[in-house]
Amino acid sequence: MQTKKAFFKEAIKNFKTAGTITPSSRFLIKKMLHSIDFNTAKVIVEYGPGNGIITHQILNKMQSDCVLICFEINTHFYKHLKEINDGRLIVLKSSAENILIELKKLNINFADYFISSLPLTMLPKLVSQNILVKSKHALRTNGQFIQYQYSLRFYRKFKQIFNKNNVSLNFELANIPPAFIYKCIKK
Ligand SMILES: C[S@@+](CC[C@H](N)C(=O)[O-])C[C@H]1O[C@@H](n2cnc3c(N)ncnc32)[C@H](O)[C@@H]1O
């Protein structure tokens, strides 16, 4: 796994797409993964894995018949993730916007969970909107879209797309910076 220093170096060079300079804390990761049923999950998608700090935790918990598909646009992080030697992992150098096309190429109809670290507030409005709408489309019924953010700016957008009764909010102070965790369920 890459060091915090290596992550910092790459993130600062690409601040607009990385959206932070430190990887997620173990406390934040625990809350992000808390509601995943790893006994039944068959397809998990991760957006913006970066140095793989969440990826490794997901792989540790996943069953052998589950697949994890990662979307990462940063070349340095992509190459680093490709070094993970695990047959259940598919790493794509592709934007989250391509979710529907990429799943189709893999012959996968639906995902059970999305784990997203995308810096939604830093992406063009239309791009973030497209990613959320397409991801909902690719989620199975009762599947979850889980996202952390450093502000509440996307709360309304999540409620618009997933319906307000299906969006819940959590918070983790022990992260730099402290983060909100959105959990959206597709009904
Ligand atoms: C905040 S970092 C998260 C890193 C790591 N998952 C963590 O939690 O510490 C955001 C990551 O999203 C990636 N990213 C930004 N826009 C993306 C997009 N449209 N599709 C896929 N990945 C993207 C960045 O390259 C960066 O690695």
Ligand as a Chemical Component Dictionary entry (heavy atoms), coordinates in Angstrom:
data_LIG
# 
_chem_comp.id                   LIG 
_chem_comp.type                 NON-POLYMER 
_chem_comp.pdbx_formal_charge   0 
_chem_comp.three_letter_code    LIG 
# 
loop_
_chem_comp_atom.comp_id 
_chem_comp_atom.atom_id 
_chem_comp_atom.alt_atom_id 
_chem_comp_atom.type_symbol 
_chem_comp_atom.charge 
_chem_comp_atom.model_Cartn_x 
_chem_comp_atom.model_Cartn_y 
_chem_comp_atom.model_Cartn_z 
_chem_comp_atom.pdbx_ordinal 
LIG C1  C1  C 0  -10.664 12.009 -2.419  1  
LIG S1  S1  S 1  -9.716  10.932 -3.467  2  
LIG C2  C2  C 0  -10.160 9.408  -2.675  3  
LIG C3  C3  C 0  -9.057  8.452  -2.467  4  
LIG C4  C4  C 0  -9.396  7.266  -1.548  5  
LIG N1  N1  N 0  -10.545 6.525  -2.019  6  
LIG C5  C5  C 0  -9.648  7.723  -0.138  7  
LIG O1  O1  O 0  -10.821 7.694  0.302   8  
LIG O2  O2  O -1 -8.708  8.110  0.533   9  
LIG C6  C6  C 0  -10.748 10.978 -4.936  10 
LIG C7  C7  C 0  -10.318 10.075 -6.082  11 
LIG O3  O3  O 0  -11.300 10.174 -7.130  12 
LIG C8  C8  C 0  -10.639 10.096 -8.394  13 
LIG N2  N2  N 0  -11.568 10.653 -9.405  14 
LIG C9  C9  C 0  -11.894 11.965 -9.591  15 
LIG N3  N3  N 0  -12.796 12.073 -10.582 16 
LIG C10 C10 C 0  -13.074 10.798 -11.029 17 
LIG C11 C11 C 0  -13.947 10.257 -12.010 18 
LIG N4  N4  N 0  -14.717 11.040 -12.760 19 
LIG N5  N5  N 0  -14.000 8.903  -12.161 20 
LIG C12 C12 C 0  -13.208 8.090  -11.399 21 
LIG N6  N6  N 0  -12.352 8.549  -10.460 22 
LIG C13 C13 C 0  -12.282 9.883  -10.267 23 
LIG C14 C14 C 0  -9.365  10.905 -8.163  24 
LIG O4  O4  O 0  -8.365  10.616 -9.121  25 
LIG C15 C15 C 0  -8.984  10.467 -6.740  26 
LIG O5  O5  O 0  -8.159  9.329  -6.758  27 
# 
loop_
_chem_comp_bond.comp_id 
_chem_comp_bond.atom_id_1 
_chem_comp_bond.atom_id_2 
_chem_comp_bond.value_order 
_chem_comp_bond.pdbx_ordinal 
LIG C1  S1  SING 1  
LIG S1  C2  SING 2  
LIG S1  C6  SING 3  
LIG C2  C3  SING 4  
LIG C3  C4  SING 5  
LIG C4  N1  SING 6  
LIG C4  C5  SING 7  
LIG C5  O1  DOUB 8  
LIG C5  O2  SING 9  
LIG C6  C7  SING 10 
LIG C7  O3  SING 11 
LIG C7  C15 SING 12 
LIG O3  C8  SING 13 
LIG C8  N2  SING 14 
LIG C8  C14 SING 15 
LIG N2  C9  SING 16 
LIG N2  C13 SING 17 
LIG C9  N3  DOUB 18 
LIG N3  C10 SING 19 
LIG C10 C11 SING 20 
LIG C10 C13 DOUB 21 
LIG C11 N4  SING 22 
LIG C11 N5  DOUB 23 
LIG N5  C12 SING 24 
LIG C12 N6  DOUB 25 
LIG N6  C13 SING 26 
LIG C14 O4  SING 27 
LIG C14 C15 SING 28 
LIG C15 O5  SING 29 
# 
